[in-house]
Amino acid sequence: MKDVELDAVYASPMLRVKETMAPLLERRGITPVIIPGLREVDFGDWTGYRWEGVKERFGVSAFDWLEIIDGGGIPNGETGAELVHRVLPALNKILHDTPHKSAAIYCHGGIIRVILALLLDMPLRRMAHFNIDYGSVSVVEIQPEKRHAVEIELLGLCPLRDAAGR
């Protein structure tokens, strides 16, 4: 990200996001806009369990979490509708504040998938087809004047892992 021109930075309030973006902010002297709606998905009763633990405890594959959330939710967690209702205002703020500008959004894989679903007008469960890895970079260009206003230019690039060949 050191060579990418940025007009604004938006971020989840969660600590791991703050730690991830800290080097960029220090290097550039940028102050991020913290948006609570960008926080990670509330996994309710699944919170604290690893993927295999969800299977053992709840009898479902955590890998199907997007379909489960979209179909009614995880016990005591967010439903797909609640998630969209929370993320849409955050996305609209970013789009409103940065027309024809370059903005970085530091958040979480689940939230990136929700943003993509909203931008592409696709059901949330279809976002399971996109691999969004930890610490990855995705680039989306939005040009409302075009017929196909949303273009995914890069999806899920892991620069550190890819540079090391892993």
N, C-alpha and C positions, 0 to 999 in steps of 0.2 A: 504493500500500500504506500510505500515511501515515495514513489514517483507518480502516484495518481493524484490528479488535481481534484480537490474537494471544496465545495462551497459550504457544506454543512455536515454535521455528524449527529445522528439520532441513536439513542440506545435504550435498552432495557435497564431497569434499575438494579438488576441482580448483580451480586459481587463478582461472579465469574466473568461477566461481560465487562465490568469496569476494569478488571485485571487484564483482560484480553486487549482492550483498546488503549490502555495506559501508555504503552510505548509510542503509539501514533500521536496521541494527544500531547505528550511531553515534547516530542520532536517538532511538532507543528504549532504548539501553543493554541490549540483549538479547544473550545469549551463545548461539550456535547449538550444536546437537548435530551434530557431524560424523559421518556414517555412510559408511564406505568403500564399502558396497554400492550407494550412489547415484552412484558415479562413472560417467562416460560409457561407452558401449558400446566394447568393444575391437574395432576394425575390422581388426585383423591386417594383412595385406599391403596393404589399401586405405589404411592410415593415411598421411596426407600428400598424398594425391591429391584433386584437386577432382572434382566429379561427372563432368565430361567426361573427365578423366584415368583414372577407373576404367573407363569405356567403352573408351577407347583401349588401355589396358594389359591389362585382364582380359576384355574382350568382353561385359560385362554392364552393364546400367543400374543405377547406384548408387541410383536412385530406387526400385528394387525391393528395397532392402536388407532390409526386414522379411521379405519372402518368402524371400529367400536365406538369411538367418539362421535363419528358422523351418524351412527345408528342409535344414539341415545345416551351414550356416555359410559364412563367408568364410574363405579360406585363412589359417590361423594366427590367426584371430579367434575371438570367442565364438560359440557356437551359440545358438539360441533357448533350448534347455534349460539351458545354462550361465548364460545371462542371467537367466532366471526364477529359477534356483537361487540366484543372487547377490542379486537385488532382493527376492524374497519375504521373507527374514528382515528386511530393512531396513523394508519396508512393515509387516510384523507388529509390529515394535518401535514404529513410529510410532502404529499403531492401538492397541496395548496401552497406550502411555504417555499417550495423549490422548483417552480416551473422552469424548464430549460436550464436547469442547474445540475450539478453533480453532488449527490449526497450519499453518505455511507450510513448504513443501518447496522448497528451491532446488536444482535439478539440471539435467538436460539433456533435450532433446526426445525422444531415444530412450528415456530412462528414464521420462519421463512416459508415453510410450506403453505401456511394460511395466507400469507401475502401473495404468493404465486397463485393460489386458488382464486383469490379475489381479483388479481390483475388479469388472469386468463379466463375468468368467469367459468371455472370448473368446479365440480364437487370436491370437497375436502378429501374424501376417500381416494380420489384419483391421484393425489399428491404423493401417495406411497410409491409411485413409480419413479420419483426423484430421490436420488441419494444425496442428502445434505449432511456431510460429515462434520465432526467437531473441528472448529477452527478453519472451515473452508470459506472460500470467497465465491460469491455469485454476482453476476453483473446483469442488470436488466435496464434496457433503454426504453423510455416512455416518450413517445412523440404523438400527442393527441391529434395533430393535424393529419397523420397518416391513417390509412384504412386499417392497417394492422399496427395499432398504436403501441403495443407491448411486444418487445423483442428480447428474448433471452439470449444474451451474448456469451455468457459463461455460467456454468452451473456446477457448484460443488468442488472447485479447484482447491486442493490442499497444498499450497506452495511449499511449506517446510517438508511435508512428507514427500511430495513429488520431486523436490530438488534432491532429496536423499535417496530417491529410487525406491521408496516404500509406499 
